[in-house]
Amino acid sequence: MTSAPTVSAAGLTLRCGRTAALDDVTFRLHEGVTGLLGPNGAGKTSLLRVLATAVPADRGAFTVLGHEPGTAAGRREMRRRLGYLPQNPGFHPEFTAFAFVDYVAILKELTDRGARHREVRRVLEAVDLSDVRGKRIKRLSGGMRQRVALAAALVGDPGLLLLDEPTVGLDPEQRMRFRELIADAGESRTVLLSTHQTEDVAMLCHRVIVMARGRVRFAGTPAELTAKAEGRVWTSTERDPGARAGWRTGLGTFRNVGDPPKGADLLEPTLEDGYLLVLDGEPAEVASV
């Protein structure tokens, strides 16, 4: 890929007390959807908060669309060009969907009232909420509230969209709808999607970064992550004691992941299999994504 990266980060380090929330994190992002995959406590939220300029890193540097956060002017330009959906958006329950998104638009310095309201209507239509824009947020379903938060993140057509666990707590139909919205958003911008759901990455992402204990353990394509488990997934009638992970399937047999015994009945690996092996101690890989 020859285009300049949307995000370029090198050596990002952040400590929370004695814990390294981020430990020398280095990566690059280009247009499209990148999954930020990892267990709870891996550092995903900390990384998104640093990129959103909500908290400063202790060490390291990064740029967003060529702007640096080291000066007030640089942070202002970055904030104008990014959209951020945190885990807990912090809605005011008495706000309507329109009023909340309009409030965010004001914070993003869209000062012309007519143009701002057109933009609010545009993003609410983009997330299919035009019909309920006058409803108070407290009366909306959980899935609708998430779509309101996504609409707010899309205000101003940002070049970088940061999404922190946006599908958590949604039912299957809501999750499918939200995946469609994220995929659409990634057609014309860079999306960094934090999740611990491997299904989200498999269905949405062009690239994936795996984090554990504040460090990048893998960076590449979903196919490359799946390939980490090639020849290392097998079936058996009992859980293999030598497997790194194993569980009984709905067919009554066991699916094992790790180092198979000689003559094992091998299975096609999935992205989740590769992810489990990376978390379980496969050598760390750092690459451009």
Secondary structure, DSSP 8 states (H G I E B T S, - for coil): --S--SEEEEEEEEEETTEEEEEEEEEEE-SEEEEEE--TTSSHHHHHHHHTTSS--SEEEEEETTB-TTSHHHHHHHHHTEEEE-SS----TTSBHHHHHHHHHHHTT---HHHHHHHHHHHHHHTT-GGGTTSBGGGS-HHHHHHHHHHHHHTT--SEEEEESTTTT--HHHHHHHHHHHHHHTTSSEEEEEES-HHHHHHH-SEEEEEETTEEEEEE-HHHHHHTTTT-EEEESS--TT-SEEEE-TTSSEEEESS--TT-EE----HHHHHHHHHTT--------
